[in-house]
Every structure is written in structure tokens, then in C-alpha cells.
């Protein structure tokens, strides 16, 4: 078989589907999770340097150049690192659990000075505790002791093989808490997948909520632009308003709305994408209700979905304002064009009158020119015909009377011919 030329990206794109494997972790165990958003001009190079700094402190191997993910041993811990478009995540896994549930000591694997020098800001962090599943009553008692009941979500996932509980509250140490109770028959890969899904739900939820904050921040600007736009639309209905002035102000409002739209387009699009990922991650867990408590899907429906609807409503409001300003601008431009057409018509009529008057004046001046030129021509003719006057004994008056009509006729014919030539 003849060799086939591969696309230069074939292997890269194929390997991308397998680039982020799920962690493998047994029970009992615990994990510390950290997600940091990029700020300012910090990029992947700074994140990679920060990761290498952490690995060097434990004498661990470095990732491949330009890698966007890394998994490897770091002392007695296992580190999973992932770099995403807007944030970077660190997950530390360790076998066994502390006697005190959700002790902040588990997060101490991240050195304090290393955290202070991080090229980003914390979006979320979590402590995850994995235990062998006891009886349902014991699970309920532990969840009641560890989590805030008012906002706690707990459910059976993946065909009743694991019970997951969380309240999405930030504890005094600054972390979210996740508790996993696993069936003895569940393998470490399935546990790792559930932990990964829970961390993704929390991270993408937090990133999506940034859109709500942005929508609230731009609410005042939208209200101001909406009030100005409504006032200008009222002025358009007033016949005494100056269309040109109103159009200028309308263009200013339209520009303000467009600037708001440009500044919020990326954030709103990202929020929509993150919200969809949250819903997908919850869906793949295949939740079942645990002892009548609310599931994660119900928690998101009550707490998360209204926030996303607010973002969607703000985006629609912004789009509607932009469309309304555009339609108003088109109507006002039409009105201005009609007014200008009427003014141009009046101007053309005035120009026609002036042209007619100028033509009449021209004809008057032309008649006067015939008389003036003829006057001088007659005098010249009389001087020229002076010898004839003496030879024939004619009087000057009689000679002038004969020359004048002929001169007038010749001058008129000459001027008339010249005017026809110019036209």
C-alpha cells in the first residue's frame, strides 16, 4: 500500500481527546482543589512557571513544554494540573483521611508563599473527603454534621454506587466541602471521575456567576441609556424638536449601547457556555434521590438557574436596546432626509426664480448693449463718412439718420449671433 500523507494536525487533534484523563483514587482518601482565574496580562507561561515552582519544592518531574495538563507524583501526594482558557486548576490527592473531617490542614500542601505569588486570583477551592459508604442513616448524620442543611444537596450517583453531598458554602477556612461515600465495589477510576465532575461543577458554576456580577454592574449604565433613549423617542414625536439635534444625541446613545455590548459580549457568551457545562456535568452523574433530600439538579434549578436567567435577560435587554436605537435612528434619518428634500425643493424653486430674473436682466442688458454699441458705431461711421458728406453736400443730420438704422441692425445681428454661438 502506498504511503498516505497525514494532515500535520492529525495526531495532535486525536491525542487531544485523551489529553485530560480522569484521576484514579481509592477510598478512604481526600483531595484539595484550587481553581485560579487569570488576571491582567498573565498567561500560560506564568502559570507553567508557577507549576514548576511547586514541583521543584517536592523534587517532582516537570511537564512537557507547552503542556496544558499534567498528572504526576509529588512526594506522597498526586497532583493533577489543567490549564483552561480563563483559569487553571490544581488538584492534590492523598490516600487516607484525617480524623477531623475537612481539616484545613489538607490544603497546606500548597505552600503559603507559593499561593501568594500565584499569577491569578482564586475562583474557588474545595476540600473533598472520600469514605467507604456506611448505612444511609450514618451518611445522613455525617452530612448533617458537616454541611449547612438549608442549602445541602445530596444524591446517589452512577447507579447508586456513590453518595455525594455538598452545600456549596464557603467554610471558615475559605473552601467548599464535598463528601463522597462509595460502595466497596466501586473502583478508583469511577471515584476519580466523580471527583473530577464535582470539581468541574463547582468551577464552571463559579465562572458562570461572574456573568451575573457583570450584569449587575452594567445595570446602572443600561438604565441611564434606556432613559435617554426613551426621552429621545419622545422628542421625535414632537414636531417642534430639531431632528438634526435629536439625531446627534441618538447616535451618542447608540454608541454608548454598542460599547456596553462589546464589553459584555465575551463575558455573556462565556457564561452561557459555562452554564451549559454545569448542566451537562450534573446530567452525566445520573442522580437518584437520597432519603428525600434535594439533588444537585434541584439545587442548581433553585439557586443557579435564576442567576443565569438574569444574565440572559440582561443580554436580551441590551440587544433590544441596540435594535430599538437602530430603528429610531433609521426613522429619524428618514425624517431628516424628507426635511432636507423639502428644503432643497424650496432652494431649487428660488434658484429657478433667480435664473429667470437673471435671464430677463440679461436680455435687458443685451438691449442696452445694442444701443450703447450702436451709439459708438454711429459716431465712428459719421467720422468715416465725413468726406462723403462734403463731396455730395449732404448735411450731417441727414447722413446720421441714414446710418443709424443700418448700424443698429448690424449691431443687433452681431450680438445675436454671438449669443447663439455661446449658447
Secondary structure, 3 states (H helix, E strand, C coil): CCCCCCCCCHHHHHHHCCCCCCCCCCCCEEEEEEEEECCCCCCHHHHHHHHHHHHHHCCCCCCCCCCCEEEEEECCEEEEEEECCCEEEEEEEEECCCCCCCCHHHHHHCCHHHHHCCCCEEEEEEEEEEEECCCHHHHHHHHHHHCCHHHCEEEEECCCCEEEEECCCCCCCCCEEEEEEECCCCCHHHHHHHHHHHHHHHHHHHHHHHHHHHHHHCHHHHHHHHHHHHHHHHHHCCCCCCHHHHHHHHHHHHHHHHHHHHHHHHHHHHHHHHHHHHHHHHHHCCCEECCCCCCHHHHHHHHHHHHHHHHHHHHHHHHHHHHHHHHHHHHHHHHHHHHHHHHHHHHHHHHHHHHHHHHHHHHHHHHHHHHHHHHHHHHHHHHHCHHHHHHHCCCHHHHHHHHHHHHHHHHHHHHHHHHHHHC
